[in-house]
Amino acid sequence: MAVTSNGAEVFSLTRRLVRFRSYTPGVARSAIDFIHSWFEARNLPAIRYKGAGPKGDLASLVVRVGSGEPRILLHGHADVVPGEERQFDPYEENGELYGRGVYDMKGALAAMMYAAEDLNALGCDATVELLIVPDEEQEHGGPTGAEVLIEHGHVGDFLITGEPTDFHVGTQSKGVLDLRITLQGKSAHGSTPWLGKNAVLLAHEHYRRVADLPFARARSDLFPYPSMNLARVIGGDVLNRVPDRCTYDLDIRFLPNQDPQEIVRQIRSLDLPADVELLFWREPTYVSRSNPYVKVLREVAARHFRGNPVGVGRHGASDIVYFQRAGIPGVEFGPIGGGHHGPNEYVVAASLEAYRQMLVQFAQITGKGH
């Protein structure tokens, strides 16, 4: 059984969510307050948990429908990365809705909210919990919203997070390895640079050598290579002096079949001496494409997808990693669009309603399977 809708509901709610400039903790809290009120107005009680963030004052929400098996988790985040002011005034053009977060992932979140309402009205043999967190995009310090929810027992048999995938099923994601690399040079007067050793140039040469190491040329079944982003360079102070110290921050997204310790070892083994500091690391995520829930999701997606929604690898990280640590398999799966984190982020408006219908159908099929 399906819910009849023309798609205007999800579209309208997405626009409302985009207007929240939720790249700051304060506005993320306001967005969570709005979502909480939205469910209360529909007689769907939402459980609220504080505890995320450095002060523990960021709240996450859980809405539960059904009471049977299996336990399906839908996961969405209400926060976004910063954007231009115009991006928080969403607009439609040629069937595409533009605005910060429409693709990552307020469009998916709006569809999940309506899917929860649909399942409550239709009845659901499975237990479906919609988990909404305020802090997937931002590092605020302290426990994350996902970790708080897991600690309170919101676990299940399978998780879908609405990260942007264009209706492909994201079964793998790269790990994260963030390094700070510092090189020492020799200071000299800017008019006689040959008397010094320019640390900025040393850093450039060091990065070039890192990019040529064996780990950077690795590949796997779903990824052609790991990725590296030279995210920040700090070196030099005044124009008339050769910089004697330069630091650069490197964001490496490594493959599921790679060992981050081996990557660090290779970088430290370069014959250009440097101090290599580990800032942060996060393991890759993986779920088998033969997982029965993955198979059902692919079958449901194929009803709405022009092509084959096969399992794909995702270059970015997501909150799936926290659930994976708790033994819960999960995938990234979201609507069609493009430009997330960029100046022209958009979602295909029609895909929002299709996404809503897919989530409802997935929950109904998995529930009947038990």
RAJOGI-V42152 format. One record per backbone hydrogen bond with DSSP energy under -1.0 kcal/mol. NH is the residue of the N-H (numbers start at 0). CO is the residue of the C=O. E is the energy in kcal/mol with one decimal. If there is no record, write none. Layout:
nh & co & e
NH & CO & E
NH & CO & E
//
This chain:
nh & co & e
10 & 6 & -1.8
11 & 7 & -2.5
12 & 8 & -2.4
13 & 9 & -2.5
14 & 10 & -2.1
15 & 11 & -1.9
16 & 12 & -2.5
17 & 13 & -2.4
18 & 14 & -1.2
19 & 16 & -1.5
21 & 19 & -2.3
27 & 23 & -2.3
28 & 24 & -2.2
29 & 25 & -1.5
30 & 26 & -2.4
31 & 27 & -2.2
32 & 28 & -2.4
33 & 29 & -2.3
34 & 30 & -2.4
35 & 31 & -2.7
36 & 32 & -2.3
37 & 33 & -2.3
38 & 34 & -2.0
39 & 35 & -2.2
40 & 36 & -2.3
41 & 38 & -1.1
42 & 39 & -1.8
43 & 38 & -2.5
46 & 61 & -3.1
48 & 59 & -2.7
51 & 57 & -1.7
52 & 142 & -2.3
57 & 51 & -1.9
59 & 48 & -2.7
60 & 131 & -2.5
61 & 46 & -1.9
62 & 129 & -1.9
64 & 127 & -2.6
71 & 126 & -3.2
72 & 157 & -2.8
73 & 128 & -3.0
74 & 159 & -2.9
75 & 130 & -2.7
77 & 132 & -2.7
79 & 21 & -1.0
86 & 83 & -1.7
87 & 84 & -1.6
88 & 85 & -1.5
90 & 97 & -1.4
92 & 95 & -2.7
95 & 92 & -1.5
96 & 346 & -2.9
97 & 90 & -3.2
98 & 344 & -2.0
99 & 86 & -2.0
101 & 98 & -1.6
105 & 100 & -3.5
108 & 104 & -2.4
109 & 105 & -2.3
110 & 106 & -2.0
111 & 107 & -2.4
112 & 108 & -2.3
113 & 109 & -2.0
114 & 110 & -2.3
115 & 111 & -2.4
116 & 112 & -1.7
117 & 113 & -2.7
118 & 114 & -2.7
119 & 115 & -1.9
120 & 116 & -1.9
121 & 117 & -2.8
122 & 118 & -1.9
126 & 69 & -2.6
127 & 64 & -3.0
128 & 71 & -2.7
129 & 62 & -3.0
130 & 73 & -3.7
131 & 60 & -2.7
132 & 75 & -2.3
147 & 143 & -2.2
148 & 144 & -2.2
149 & 145 & -2.3
150 & 146 & -2.3
151 & 147 & -1.3
152 & 149 & -1.9
153 & 148 & -2.3
154 & 152 & -1.9
156 & 70 & -2.8
157 & 70 & -1.2
158 & 328 & -1.8
159 & 72 & -2.6
160 & 330 & -2.4
161 & 74 & -2.0
165 & 334 & -2.0
166 & 333 & -2.6
167 & 164 & -1.5
168 & 309 & -1.2
169 & 331 & -3.3
170 & 168 & -1.0
170 & 311 & -1.5
171 & 311 & -1.4
172 & 284 & -2.1
173 & 313 & -2.0
174 & 253 & -2.6
175 & 281 & -2.6
176 & 251 & -2.7
177 & 279 & -3.1
178 & 249 & -2.7
179 & 276 & -2.7
180 & 247 & -2.9
181 & 274 & -2.5
182 & 245 & -2.9
184 & 243 & -3.2
185 & 196 & -2.4
189 & 239 & -2.7
191 & 188 & -1.8
194 & 191 & -2.1
195 & 192 & -1.6
196 & 185 & -2.6
198 & 242 & -2.6
201 & 197 & -1.8
202 & 198 & -2.3
203 & 199 & -2.1
204 & 200 & -2.3
205 & 201 & -2.6
206 & 202 & -2.7
207 & 203 & -2.1
208 & 204 & -1.9
209 & 205 & -2.4
210 & 206 & -2.5
212 & 209 & -1.9
216 & 213 & -1.6
217 & 214 & -1.2
219 & 222 & -2.9
226 & 252 & -1.9
228 & 250 & -2.1
230 & 228 & -1.4
230 & 248 & -1.6
231 & 248 & -1.1
233 & 246 & -3.3
240 & 237 & -1.1
241 & 187 & -3.0
245 & 182 & -2.1
246 & 233 & -3.1
247 & 180 & -2.8
248 & 231 & -2.4
249 & 178 & -2.8
250 & 228 & -2.6
251 & 176 & -2.9
252 & 226 & -2.9
257 & 254 & -2.1
262 & 258 & -1.7
263 & 259 & -2.3
264 & 260 & -2.3
265 & 261 & -2.4
266 & 262 & -2.0
267 & 263 & -2.6
268 & 264 & -1.2
269 & 266 & -1.2
274 & 181 & -2.6
276 & 179 & -3.0
278 & 177 & -2.7
279 & 177 & -1.5
281 & 175 & -2.5
284 & 172 & -1.4
286 & 170 & -1.8
290 & 287 & -1.6
294 & 290 & -2.3
295 & 291 & -1.9
296 & 292 & -2.4
297 & 293 & -2.5
298 & 294 & -2.1
299 & 295 & -2.5
300 & 296 & -2.7
301 & 297 & -2.1
302 & 299 & -1.1
303 & 300 & -1.7
304 & 300 & -1.0
306 & 304 & -1.6
309 & 307 & -2.5
311 & 168 & -2.4
313 & 171 & -2.8
320 & 317 & -1.3
321 & 318 & -1.3
322 & 318 & -1.0
323 & 319 & -2.8
324 & 320 & -1.9
326 & 323 & -1.9
327 & 322 & -2.7
330 & 158 & -2.1
331 & 169 & -1.7
332 & 160 & -2.7
337 & 345 & -2.2
341 & 338 & -2.3
345 & 337 & -2.6
346 & 96 & -2.0
347 & 335 & -3.1
348 & 94 & -2.1
350 & 347 & -1.3
351 & 348 & -1.4
353 & 349 & -1.5
354 & 350 & -2.3
355 & 351 & -2.1
356 & 352 & -2.3
357 & 353 & -2.2
358 & 354 & -2.2
359 & 355 & -2.0
360 & 356 & -2.6
361 & 357 & -2.7
362 & 358 & -2.2
363 & 359 & -2.2
364 & 360 & -2.6
365 & 361 & -2.4
366 & 362 & -1.9
367 & 363 & -2.1
368 & 364 & -1.5
369 & 366 & -1.3
//
